[in-house]
């Protein structure tokens, strides 16, 4: 339990950035150098603007004079500095984006690693939508939050130095306005975070509902109830829009408030200068205003960065909570091992929804059919054998050795699983075979043995999955069965294997199951009477009358 209670994720976005910067020195160095150069150039450009303003207000200036303090010379120097600033800004932005991508990949990898190691206690479209949106929020917080705020602060430092050199008294007045006003904005930002959390929750619900409704679009078409589906989506979309409007409106207020803050600070500084610092020459006051004007953008960016940072911290906390929603016992037992044929003993395994525990034996090479009505827990029983649904009582033994509860993987459990919804990833046919840890040669050999070599020739070189060719239910089934057989694991767990197959394909499956007799132990969940008839023994789950004897 302790390894599940510890967080795999940093406690905040700044900590995440620190680990990324420490682990990727080259882009970090380039980013820091270019960001400091950009900030220094911004300050120098601000100073140049001030000096140009002072020169232009001088009663003795000549516009095209070539002296060191002439407007033309200062303007030319400003052009050079602006070019340096632009180049450094491009380099800093490029590596800022790279570091943000590394940070998001770090978070994504840690979350996915935990889910692959321990599973998700309640997988759902909503949970999957949360992972995607929260990782994106964290990436934005790194790029537009931590790194952007660091760059904004770096730009403000030379501007503050320039302002102090021009007029310490005016600078102190401006700072006296900025500090309390900034405190007020930080308090307002807490209110914004609550609105943003409501928006994220509503957005996740809409995403999950959208995925589910689209997945079953054909069903709604057959009922002729498409208008009701649209009404449901419209209702959820209105909730999202309302929450988003509140959050984005307040965010815009906070963002614009930073510019208002700068303008207010400048106004009060000038008023104070006119009232209490009348000894200052007009050129100094104009230069001060010109330099201060260059602080507007960093101040605005700094406020926006704090908003992104708050969003990122919320997203990181959400991802951490999601990664903790794992099975209480769900460890992965390491890489595959070479398993000989083994006997299986299941004793008093309780499946939720059953009035009595399940018990059965499977000798090496036997086929056991799990039969019963829909929803009675047949698939859950298979998941219990796999360690994905730890049984609340009972024992599962392989060759007399009890399996450790909830430990998943071929090093602990010699099972090759074919679920009802056979997954296909974006990639080639061989990429999908390799997901089971098998080789292309073994998988293709199994396709030939299944009489499904047509699948290999039809899909050769094609990209499959979400970004490629969509497979039919039958094609997915053949791929999953061949993938499971190619693992050479001695026990096959098949969940409704004939679903989605036409008559010819179904017959090939029956022939395959018949040929596996004595070669593999097969535990199959099915409503198909022909498959049940092939079994050496049948486990009838309750609500169906039990038959006597071991034969179906």
C-alpha positions as CSV (number, residue, x, y, z in Angstrom):
1,X,0.0,0.0,0.0
2,X,2.8,2.5,0.8
3,X,4.1,2.5,-2.8
4,X,0.6,3.5,-4.0
5,X,0.2,6.2,-1.4
6,X,3.4,7.9,-2.5
7,X,3.0,10.4,-5.3
8,X,4.9,9.8,-8.5
9,X,4.2,13.4,-9.5
10,X,5.9,16.7,-8.3
11,X,3.9,18.6,-5.8
12,X,3.9,21.8,-8.0
13,X,4.7,22.9,-11.4
14,X,7.8,24.8,-10.3
15,X,9.2,21.6,-8.8
16,X,8.5,19.8,-12.1
17,X,10.3,22.6,-14.0
18,X,13.3,22.2,-11.6
19,X,13.5,18.5,-12.3
20,X,13.3,19.1,-16.1
21,X,15.9,21.8,-16.0
22,X,18.3,19.6,-14.0
23,X,17.8,16.6,-16.3
24,X,18.2,18.3,-19.7
25,X,21.3,20.6,-19.4
26,X,21.8,21.6,-23.0
27,X,18.4,23.1,-23.8
28,X,18.3,24.5,-20.3
29,X,21.6,26.3,-20.8
30,X,20.6,27.6,-24.2
31,X,17.2,28.8,-22.7
32,X,18.8,30.5,-19.7
33,X,21.5,32.3,-21.8
34,X,19.0,33.4,-24.5
35,X,16.4,34.4,-21.9
36,X,19.0,36.5,-19.9
37,X,20.2,38.1,-23.2
38,X,16.6,38.8,-24.2
39,X,15.9,40.4,-20.8
40,X,19.1,42.4,-20.8
41,X,18.3,43.6,-24.3
42,X,14.8,44.6,-23.3
43,X,16.2,46.6,-20.4
44,X,18.8,48.2,-22.7
45,X,16.0,49.0,-25.2
46,X,14.0,50.6,-22.5
47,X,17.0,52.7,-21.4
48,X,17.6,53.7,-25.1
49,X,14.0,54.8,-25.3
50,X,14.4,56.9,-22.2
51,X,17.6,58.5,-23.6
52,X,16.0,59.1,-26.9
53,X,13.1,60.9,-25.1
54,X,15.5,62.9,-23.1
55,X,17.5,63.9,-26.2
56,X,14.3,64.9,-28.1
57,X,13.3,67.2,-25.2
58,X,16.6,68.8,-25.1
59,X,16.5,72.4,-26.4
60,X,19.8,71.9,-28.2
61,X,19.3,68.7,-30.1
62,X,19.9,68.4,-33.8
63,X,17.8,65.5,-35.3
64,X,20.5,64.1,-37.7
65,X,23.5,65.0,-35.7
66,X,26.0,62.2,-35.4
67,X,27.2,62.8,-31.9
68,X,27.0,60.1,-29.2
69,X,23.9,61.6,-27.6
70,X,22.1,62.7,-30.8
71,X,18.6,61.2,-31.5
72,X,19.8,59.5,-34.7
73,X,22.7,57.8,-32.9
74,X,20.5,56.6,-30.0
75,X,17.8,55.4,-32.5
76,X,20.4,53.4,-34.4
77,X,21.7,51.9,-31.2
78,X,18.1,51.0,-30.3
79,X,17.8,49.3,-33.7
80,X,20.8,47.1,-33.0
81,X,19.6,46.3,-29.5
82,X,16.1,45.4,-30.9
83,X,17.7,43.0,-33.3
84,X,19.7,41.3,-30.6
85,X,16.6,41.2,-28.4
86,X,14.6,39.6,-31.3
87,X,17.2,36.9,-32.0
88,X,17.5,36.1,-28.3
89,X,13.7,36.0,-27.9
90,X,13.4,33.5,-30.8
91,X,16.0,31.2,-29.2
92,X,14.5,31.5,-25.8
93,X,11.0,30.8,-27.1
94,X,12.2,27.8,-29.1
95,X,13.9,26.1,-26.1
96,X,11.1,27.2,-23.8
97,X,8.7,25.2,-25.9
98,X,11.1,22.3,-25.9
99,X,11.4,22.3,-22.1
100,X,7.6,22.5,-21.8
101,X,7.3,19.5,-24.1
102,X,9.8,17.6,-22.0
103,X,7.8,18.5,-18.9
104,X,4.5,17.3,-20.4
105,X,6.1,14.1,-21.6
106,X,7.5,13.5,-18.1
107,X,4.1,13.9,-16.5
108,X,2.4,11.8,-19.2
109,X,5.0,9.0,-18.8
110,X,4.6,8.9,-15.0
111,X,0.8,8.8,-15.1
112,X,0.8,6.2,-17.8
113,X,3.5,4.2,-16.0
114,X,1.4,4.1,-12.9
115,X,-1.8,3.1,-14.8
116,X,0.1,0.3,-16.6
117,X,1.7,-0.9,-13.4
118,X,-1.4,-0.8,-11.2
119,X,-4.4,-0.3,-13.4
120,X,-7.3,2.2,-12.9
121,X,-9.9,1.2,-10.4
122,X,-12.7,2.7,-12.5
123,X,-11.6,3.3,-16.1
124,X,-14.1,5.6,-17.9
125,X,-14.2,8.1,-20.8
126,X,-14.3,10.8,-18.2
127,X,-11.0,9.6,-16.6
128,X,-9.3,9.4,-20.0
129,X,-10.5,12.9,-20.9
130,X,-9.0,14.1,-17.6
131,X,-5.6,12.7,-18.4
132,X,-5.4,14.4,-21.8
133,X,-6.7,17.8,-20.7
134,X,-4.7,17.9,-17.5
135,X,-1.4,17.1,-19.2
136,X,-2.1,19.9,-21.7
137,X,-2.8,22.3,-18.8
138,X,0.5,21.3,-17.1
139,X,2.4,21.8,-20.4
140,X,0.9,25.3,-20.7
141,X,1.7,26.1,-17.1
142,X,5.4,25.2,-17.7
143,X,5.7,27.2,-20.9
144,X,3.4,30.1,-20.2
145,X,3.6,30.0,-16.5
146,X,6.9,29.2,-14.8
147,X,9.2,29.9,-17.8
148,X,7.3,32.9,-19.0
149,X,7.2,34.4,-15.5
150,X,10.9,33.9,-15.2
151,X,11.5,35.7,-18.4
152,X,9.1,38.5,-17.4
153,X,10.8,39.0,-14.1
154,X,14.2,39.0,-15.8
155,X,12.9,41.8,-18.1
156,X,11.6,43.8,-15.2
157,X,15.0,43.8,-13.3
158,X,17.0,45.9,-15.8
159,X,14.0,48.2,-16.3
160,X,13.8,48.7,-12.5
161,X,17.5,49.5,-12.5
162,X,17.1,52.0,-15.3
163,X,14.2,53.7,-13.5
164,X,16.2,53.9,-10.3
165,X,19.1,55.5,-12.2
166,X,16.7,58.0,-13.7
167,X,14.8,58.9,-10.6
168,X,14.8,56.9,-7.3
169,X,11.9,59.0,-5.9
170,X,9.6,58.3,-8.8
171,X,10.5,54.6,-8.8
172,X,9.6,54.3,-5.1
173,X,6.2,55.9,-5.8
174,X,5.5,53.5,-8.7
175,X,6.6,50.5,-6.6
176,X,4.3,51.7,-3.7
177,X,1.4,51.4,-6.1
178,X,2.4,48.1,-7.7
179,X,2.9,46.1,-4.5
180,X,-0.5,46.5,-2.8
181,X,-2.3,46.3,-6.2
182,X,-0.4,43.1,-7.0
183,X,-1.6,41.7,-3.6
184,X,-5.2,42.5,-4.5
185,X,-4.8,40.7,-7.9
186,X,-3.4,37.6,-6.2
187,X,-6.5,37.5,-4.0
188,X,-8.8,37.9,-7.0
189,X,-6.9,35.0,-8.7
190,X,-8.0,32.6,-6.0
191,X,-11.6,33.3,-7.0
192,X,-10.7,32.7,-10.6
193,X,-9.2,29.3,-9.7
194,X,-12.6,28.2,-8.3
195,X,-14.4,29.2,-11.5
196,X,-11.7,27.5,-13.6
197,X,-12.1,24.2,-11.6
198,X,-15.8,24.3,-12.3
199,X,-15.0,24.8,-16.0
200,X,-12.6,21.8,-16.1
201,X,-15.2,19.6,-14.4
202,X,-17.9,20.5,-16.9
203,X,-15.5,20.2,-19.8
204,X,-14.5,16.7,-18.7
205,X,-18.1,15.6,-18.5
206,X,-18.9,17.0,-21.9
207,X,-15.8,15.2,-23.4
208,X,-16.7,11.9,-21.8
209,X,-20.4,12.2,-22.9
210,X,-19.3,13.2,-26.4
211,X,-17.0,10.1,-26.7
212,X,-19.8,7.8,-25.5
213,X,-22.5,9.3,-27.7
214,X,-20.4,9.2,-30.8
215,X,-19.2,5.7,-30.2
216,X,-22.8,4.5,-30.2
217,X,-24.1,6.9,-32.9
218,X,-25.5,4.0,-35.0
219,X,-27.6,2.9,-32.0
220,X,-29.2,6.3,-31.7
221,X,-29.8,6.3,-35.4
222,X,-31.7,3.0,-35.3
223,X,-33.9,4.5,-32.5
224,X,-34.4,7.7,-34.4
225,X,-33.5,9.7,-31.3
226,X,-30.7,11.8,-32.7
227,X,-32.5,14.9,-31.6
228,X,-32.4,13.7,-28.0
229,X,-28.7,13.0,-28.2
230,X,-28.2,16.6,-29.5
231,X,-30.3,18.0,-26.7
232,X,-28.1,16.2,-24.1
233,X,-25.0,17.5,-25.7
234,X,-26.5,21.0,-25.9
235,X,-27.3,20.9,-22.2
236,X,-23.8,19.9,-21.3
237,X,-22.3,22.4,-23.7
238,X,-24.3,25.2,-22.1
239,X,-22.9,24.2,-18.7
240,X,-19.4,24.3,-20.1
241,X,-20.0,27.6,-21.8
242,X,-21.3,29.2,-18.7
243,X,-18.4,28.0,-16.6
244,X,-15.9,29.0,-19.3
245,X,-17.4,32.4,-19.7
246,X,-17.0,33.1,-16.0
247,X,-13.5,31.8,-15.8
248,X,-12.3,33.5,-19.0
249,X,-14.0,36.8,-18.2
250,X,-12.2,36.9,-14.8
251,X,-9.0,35.9,-16.4
252,X,-9.3,38.8,-18.9
253,X,-10.0,41.1,-16.1
254,X,-6.9,39.9,-14.3
255,X,-4.8,40.2,-17.4
256,X,-5.9,43.7,-18.3
257,X,-5.6,44.8,-14.7
258,X,-1.8,44.4,-15.0
259,X,-1.7,47.0,-17.7
260,X,-4.1,49.2,-15.7
261,X,-1.7,48.7,-12.8
262,X,1.2,49.9,-14.9
263,X,-0.7,53.0,-16.1
264,X,-1.8,53.8,-12.6
265,X,1.7,53.5,-11.2
266,X,3.0,55.8,-14.0
267,X,0.3,58.4,-13.5
268,X,0.8,58.6,-9.7
269,X,4.6,58.7,-10.2
270,X,4.2,61.7,-12.6
271,X,1.7,63.4,-10.3
272,X,4.1,62.9,-7.3
273,X,6.9,64.2,-9.5
274,X,5.0,67.3,-10.4
275,X,4.0,67.9,-6.7
276,X,7.1,66.9,-4.8
277,X,9.9,66.6,-7.3
278,X,9.5,69.7,-9.3
279,X,13.3,70.1,-9.3
280,X,13.5,67.2,-11.8
281,X,14.1,68.4,-15.4
282,X,11.4,67.7,-18.0
283,X,13.8,65.4,-19.9
284,X,14.2,63.1,-16.9
285,X,10.4,62.8,-16.4
286,X,9.9,62.1,-20.1
287,X,12.7,59.5,-20.0
288,X,11.2,57.9,-16.9
289,X,7.8,57.6,-18.6
290,X,9.4,56.1,-21.8
291,X,11.3,53.5,-19.8
292,X,8.3,52.7,-17.6
293,X,6.2,52.2,-20.7
294,X,8.5,49.3,-21.6
295,X,7.4,47.6,-18.3
296,X,3.8,47.2,-19.4
297,X,4.3,44.0,-21.4
298,X,6.4,42.2,-18.8
299,X,3.9,43.2,-16.1
300,X,1.0,41.9,-18.2
301,X,2.9,38.7,-19.1
302,X,3.8,38.2,-15.4
303,X,0.1,38.4,-14.4
304,X,-0.9,36.0,-17.2
305,X,1.9,33.6,-16.2
306,X,0.6,33.4,-12.6
307,X,-2.8,32.5,-14.0
308,X,-1.3,29.7,-16.1
309,X,0.7,28.6,-13.1
310,X,-2.4,28.3,-11.0
311,X,-4.1,26.3,-13.7
312,X,-1.1,24.0,-13.9
313,X,-0.9,23.4,-10.2
314,X,-4.6,22.5,-10.2
315,X,-4.1,20.1,-13.2
316,X,-1.1,18.5,-11.5
317,X,-3.1,17.9,-8.4
318,X,-5.9,16.4,-10.5
319,X,-3.5,14.1,-12.3
320,X,-2.0,13.0,-9.0
321,X,-5.5,12.2,-7.7
322,X,-6.2,10.2,-10.9
323,X,-3.0,8.3,-10.7
324,X,-3.9,7.3,-7.1
325,X,-7.3,5.8,-8.3
326,X,-5.6,2.5,-8.7
327,X,-6.5,-1.0,-7.5
328,X,-5.5,-1.5,-3.9
329,X,-3.4,-4.5,-5.0
330,X,-2.3,-4.3,-8.6
331,X,1.4,-4.8,-9.2
332,X,2.9,-6.0,-12.5
333,X,5.0,-9.1,-12.0
334,X,7.7,-8.4,-14.6
335,X,8.5,-9.7,-18.0
336,X,7.1,-13.0,-19.5
337,X,8.6,-16.3,-18.6
338,X,8.5,-19.7,-20.4
339,X,5.6,-21.6,-19.0
340,X,4.9,-25.3,-19.5
341,X,1.3,-26.6,-19.4
342,X,-0.1,-26.1,-16.0
343,X,-3.3,-27.2,-14.1
344,X,-5.6,-24.5,-12.8
345,X,-7.6,-24.8,-9.6
346,X,-10.2,-22.1,-8.7
347,X,-11.8,-22.5,-5.3
348,X,-14.5,-20.3,-3.8
349,X,-13.8,-17.2,-5.8
350,X,-16.5,-14.6,-5.2
351,X,-17.6,-12.5,-8.1
352,X,-19.8,-9.4,-7.4
353,X,-23.4,-10.2,-8.4
354,X,-23.1,-13.9,-7.6
355,X,-25.0,-15.5,-4.8
356,X,-22.4,-18.3,-4.4
357,X,-18.6,-18.5,-5.0
358,X,-17.2,-20.1,-8.1
359,X,-15.1,-23.2,-8.1
360,X,-13.7,-25.3,-11.0
361,X,-10.6,-27.2,-12.2
362,X,-8.9,-27.1,-15.6
363,X,-6.4,-29.8,-16.4
364,X,-3.6,-29.0,-18.8
365,X,-5.0,-28.9,-22.4
366,X,-8.6,-28.9,-21.3
367,X,-11.3,-26.4,-22.4
368,X,-13.6,-24.9,-19.8
369,X,-16.6,-22.9,-20.8
370,X,-18.0,-20.2,-18.5
371,X,-21.8,-19.9,-19.2
372,X,-24.5,-17.8,-17.8
373,X,-26.8,-14.8,-18.6
374,X,-25.5,-11.4,-19.6
375,X,-24.4,-9.3,-16.6
376,X,-23.9,-12.2,-14.2
377,X,-20.2,-11.6,-13.9
378,X,-18.5,-14.0,-16.4
379,X,-16.1,-11.3,-17.7
380,X,-15.4,-10.2,-14.2
381,X,-14.4,-13.8,-13.4
382,X,-11.8,-13.7,-16.2
383,X,-10.5,-10.4,-14.8
384,X,-10.3,-12.0,-11.4
385,X,-8.1,-14.8,-12.9
386,X,-6.0,-12.1,-14.5
387,X,-5.5,-10.3,-11.2
388,X,-7.4,-7.2,-12.5
389,X,-10.3,-7.7,-10.2
390,X,-8.9,-9.1,-6.9
391,X,-11.3,-11.6,-5.5
392,X,-12.7,-10.8,-2.1
393,X,-12.2,-14.5,-1.0
394,X,-11.1,-17.8,-2.5
395,X,-8.0,-19.1,-4.0
396,X,-6.6,-19.4,-7.5
397,X,-3.8,-21.9,-7.9
398,X,-1.5,-22.7,-10.8
399,X,-0.1,-26.2,-10.5
400,X,-0.8,-26.1,-6.8
401,X,0.8,-22.7,-6.2
402,X,-1.6,-20.0,-5.0
403,X,-1.4,-16.8,-7.0
404,X,-0.6,-13.6,-5.2
405,X,-3.7,-11.5,-5.1
406,X,-3.8,-8.7,-7.7
407,X,-0.3,-9.3,-9.1
408,X,-0.7,-8.9,-12.9
409,X,1.5,-10.2,-15.7
410,X,2.8,-13.3,-17.4
411,X,5.6,-13.8,-14.9
412,X,2.9,-14.6,-12.3
413,X,-0.1,-15.7,-14.4
414,X,0.4,-17.8,-17.6
415,X,-2.7,-16.3,-19.3
416,X,-3.2,-14.9,-22.8
417,X,-6.4,-12.8,-22.7
418,X,-8.7,-11.9,-25.6
419,X,-11.2,-9.4,-24.3
420,X,-14.5,-8.7,-26.0
421,X,-13.3,-5.3,-27.2
422,X,-10.1,-6.2,-28.9
423,X,-7.8,-3.1,-28.8
424,X,-6.0,-1.8,-31.9
425,X,-3.4,0.9,-31.6
426,X,-2.3,3.3,-34.3
427,X,0.4,1.5,-36.2
428,X,0.9,-1.4,-38.5
429,X,-0.4,-5.0,-38.1
430,X,3.0,-6.0,-36.8
431,X,3.0,-3.1,-34.3
432,X,-0.2,-4.5,-32.9
433,X,1.2,-8.0,-32.6
434,X,4.3,-6.7,-30.8
435,X,2.1,-5.2,-28.1
436,X,1.7,-8.7,-26.7
437,X,5.5,-9.2,-26.5
438,X,5.5,-11.6,-29.4
439,X,7.4,-11.6,-32.7
440,X,6.1,-10.8,-36.1
441,X,7.0,-14.3,-37.3
442,X,5.0,-16.1,-34.6
443,X,2.0,-13.8,-35.0
444,X,1.9,-14.3,-38.8
445,X,2.3,-18.1,-38.3
446,X,-0.8,-18.0,-36.0
447,X,-2.8,-16.0,-38.6
448,X,-2.0,-18.7,-41.2
449,X,-3.0,-21.5,-38.7
450,X,-6.3,-19.6,-38.0
451,X,-7.0,-19.5,-41.8
452,X,-6.8,-15.7,-41.5
453,X,-3.8,-15.1,-43.7
454,X,-6.0,-12.9,-45.8
455,X,-5.9,-10.3,-43.0
456,X,-2.1,-10.1,-43.3
457,X,-2.2,-9.6,-47.0
458,X,-5.1,-7.1,-46.8
459,X,-3.5,-5.0,-44.1
460,X,0.2,-5.2,-45.1
461,X,2.0,-1.9,-44.7
462,X,-1.2,-0.1,-43.7
463,X,-1.5,2.1,-40.7
464,X,-4.3,0.9,-38.4
465,X,-6.2,2.4,-35.5
466,X,-7.5,5.9,-34.8
467,X,-5.1,7.5,-37.3
468,X,-5.4,4.8,-40.0
469,X,-7.7,2.1,-41.4
470,X,-10.6,1.1,-39.1
471,X,-10.9,-2.6,-38.6
472,X,-14.2,-4.5,-38.6
473,X,-15.2,-6.4,-35.5
474,X,-14.2,-9.7,-37.2
475,X,-10.8,-8.4,-38.2
476,X,-10.2,-7.1,-34.7
477,X,-11.2,-10.5,-33.3
478,X,-8.7,-12.4,-35.6
479,X,-5.9,-10.0,-34.7
480,X,-6.6,-10.4,-31.0
481,X,-6.8,-14.2,-31.1
482,X,-3.6,-14.5,-33.2
483,X,-1.8,-12.1,-30.9
484,X,-2.8,-14.2,-27.9
485,X,-1.8,-17.5,-29.5
486,X,1.6,-16.1,-30.6
487,X,2.5,-15.3,-26.9
488,X,2.9,-19.1,-26.4
489,X,1.4,-18.7,-22.9
490,X,-0.3,-22.0,-22.1
491,X,-3.7,-20.7,-21.0
492,X,-6.1,-18.8,-23.2
493,X,-8.8,-16.7,-21.7
494,X,-11.4,-15.9,-24.4
495,X,-14.3,-13.5,-23.8
496,X,-17.1,-14.0,-26.3
497,X,-14.7,-14.9,-29.1
498,X,-17.4,-15.5,-31.8
499,X,-19.0,-12.1,-31.4
500,X,-18.6,-10.1,-34.7
501,X,-17.8,-13.1,-36.8
502,X,-19.7,-14.2,-39.9
503,X,-20.7,-17.8,-40.4
504,X,-17.5,-18.8,-42.2
505,X,-15.2,-17.0,-39.7
506,X,-17.2,-18.5,-36.8
507,X,-16.6,-22.0,-38.2
508,X,-12.9,-21.3,-38.5
509,X,-12.9,-20.2,-34.9
510,X,-14.6,-23.4,-33.9
511,X,-12.0,-25.4,-35.8
512,X,-9.2,-23.5,-34.1
513,X,-10.6,-24.2,-30.7
514,X,-11.0,-27.9,-31.6
515,X,-7.3,-28.0,-32.7
516,X,-6.1,-26.4,-29.5
517,X,-7.5,-29.4,-27.5
518,X,-4.5,-30.9,-25.6
519,X,-2.2,-28.1,-26.8
520,X,-3.5,-25.1,-24.7
521,X,-5.7,-24.8,-21.7
522,X,-8.7,-22.7,-22.8
523,X,-11.1,-20.9,-20.5
524,X,-13.8,-19.3,-22.6
525,X,-16.8,-17.1,-21.8
526,X,-19.5,-17.5,-24.3
527,X,-23.2,-17.6,-25.1
528,X,-22.5,-19.6,-28.2
529,X,-23.9,-23.1,-27.8
530,X,-21.5,-24.6,-30.3
531,X,-18.5,-23.2,-28.4
532,X,-20.0,-24.5,-25.1
533,X,-20.5,-27.9,-26.7
534,X,-16.7,-28.1,-27.4
535,X,-15.8,-27.7,-23.8
536,X,-14.6,-30.5,-21.6
537,X,-16.5,-29.0,-18.7
538,X,-18.9,-26.1,-18.2
539,X,-19.1,-23.7,-15.3
540,X,-22.7,-22.6,-15.0
541,X,-23.0,-19.3,-13.1
542,X,-26.1,-18.8,-11.1
543,X,-29.5,-17.8,-12.4
544,X,-29.1,-20.6,-15.0
545,X,-30.1,-24.1,-14.0
546,X,-27.0,-26.2,-13.3
547,X,-26.5,-29.3,-15.4
548,X,-25.2,-32.4,-13.8
549,X,-21.9,-34.0,-14.8
550,X,-18.8,-32.4,-16.3
551,X,-20.0,-32.5,-19.9
552,X,-22.2,-29.7,-21.3
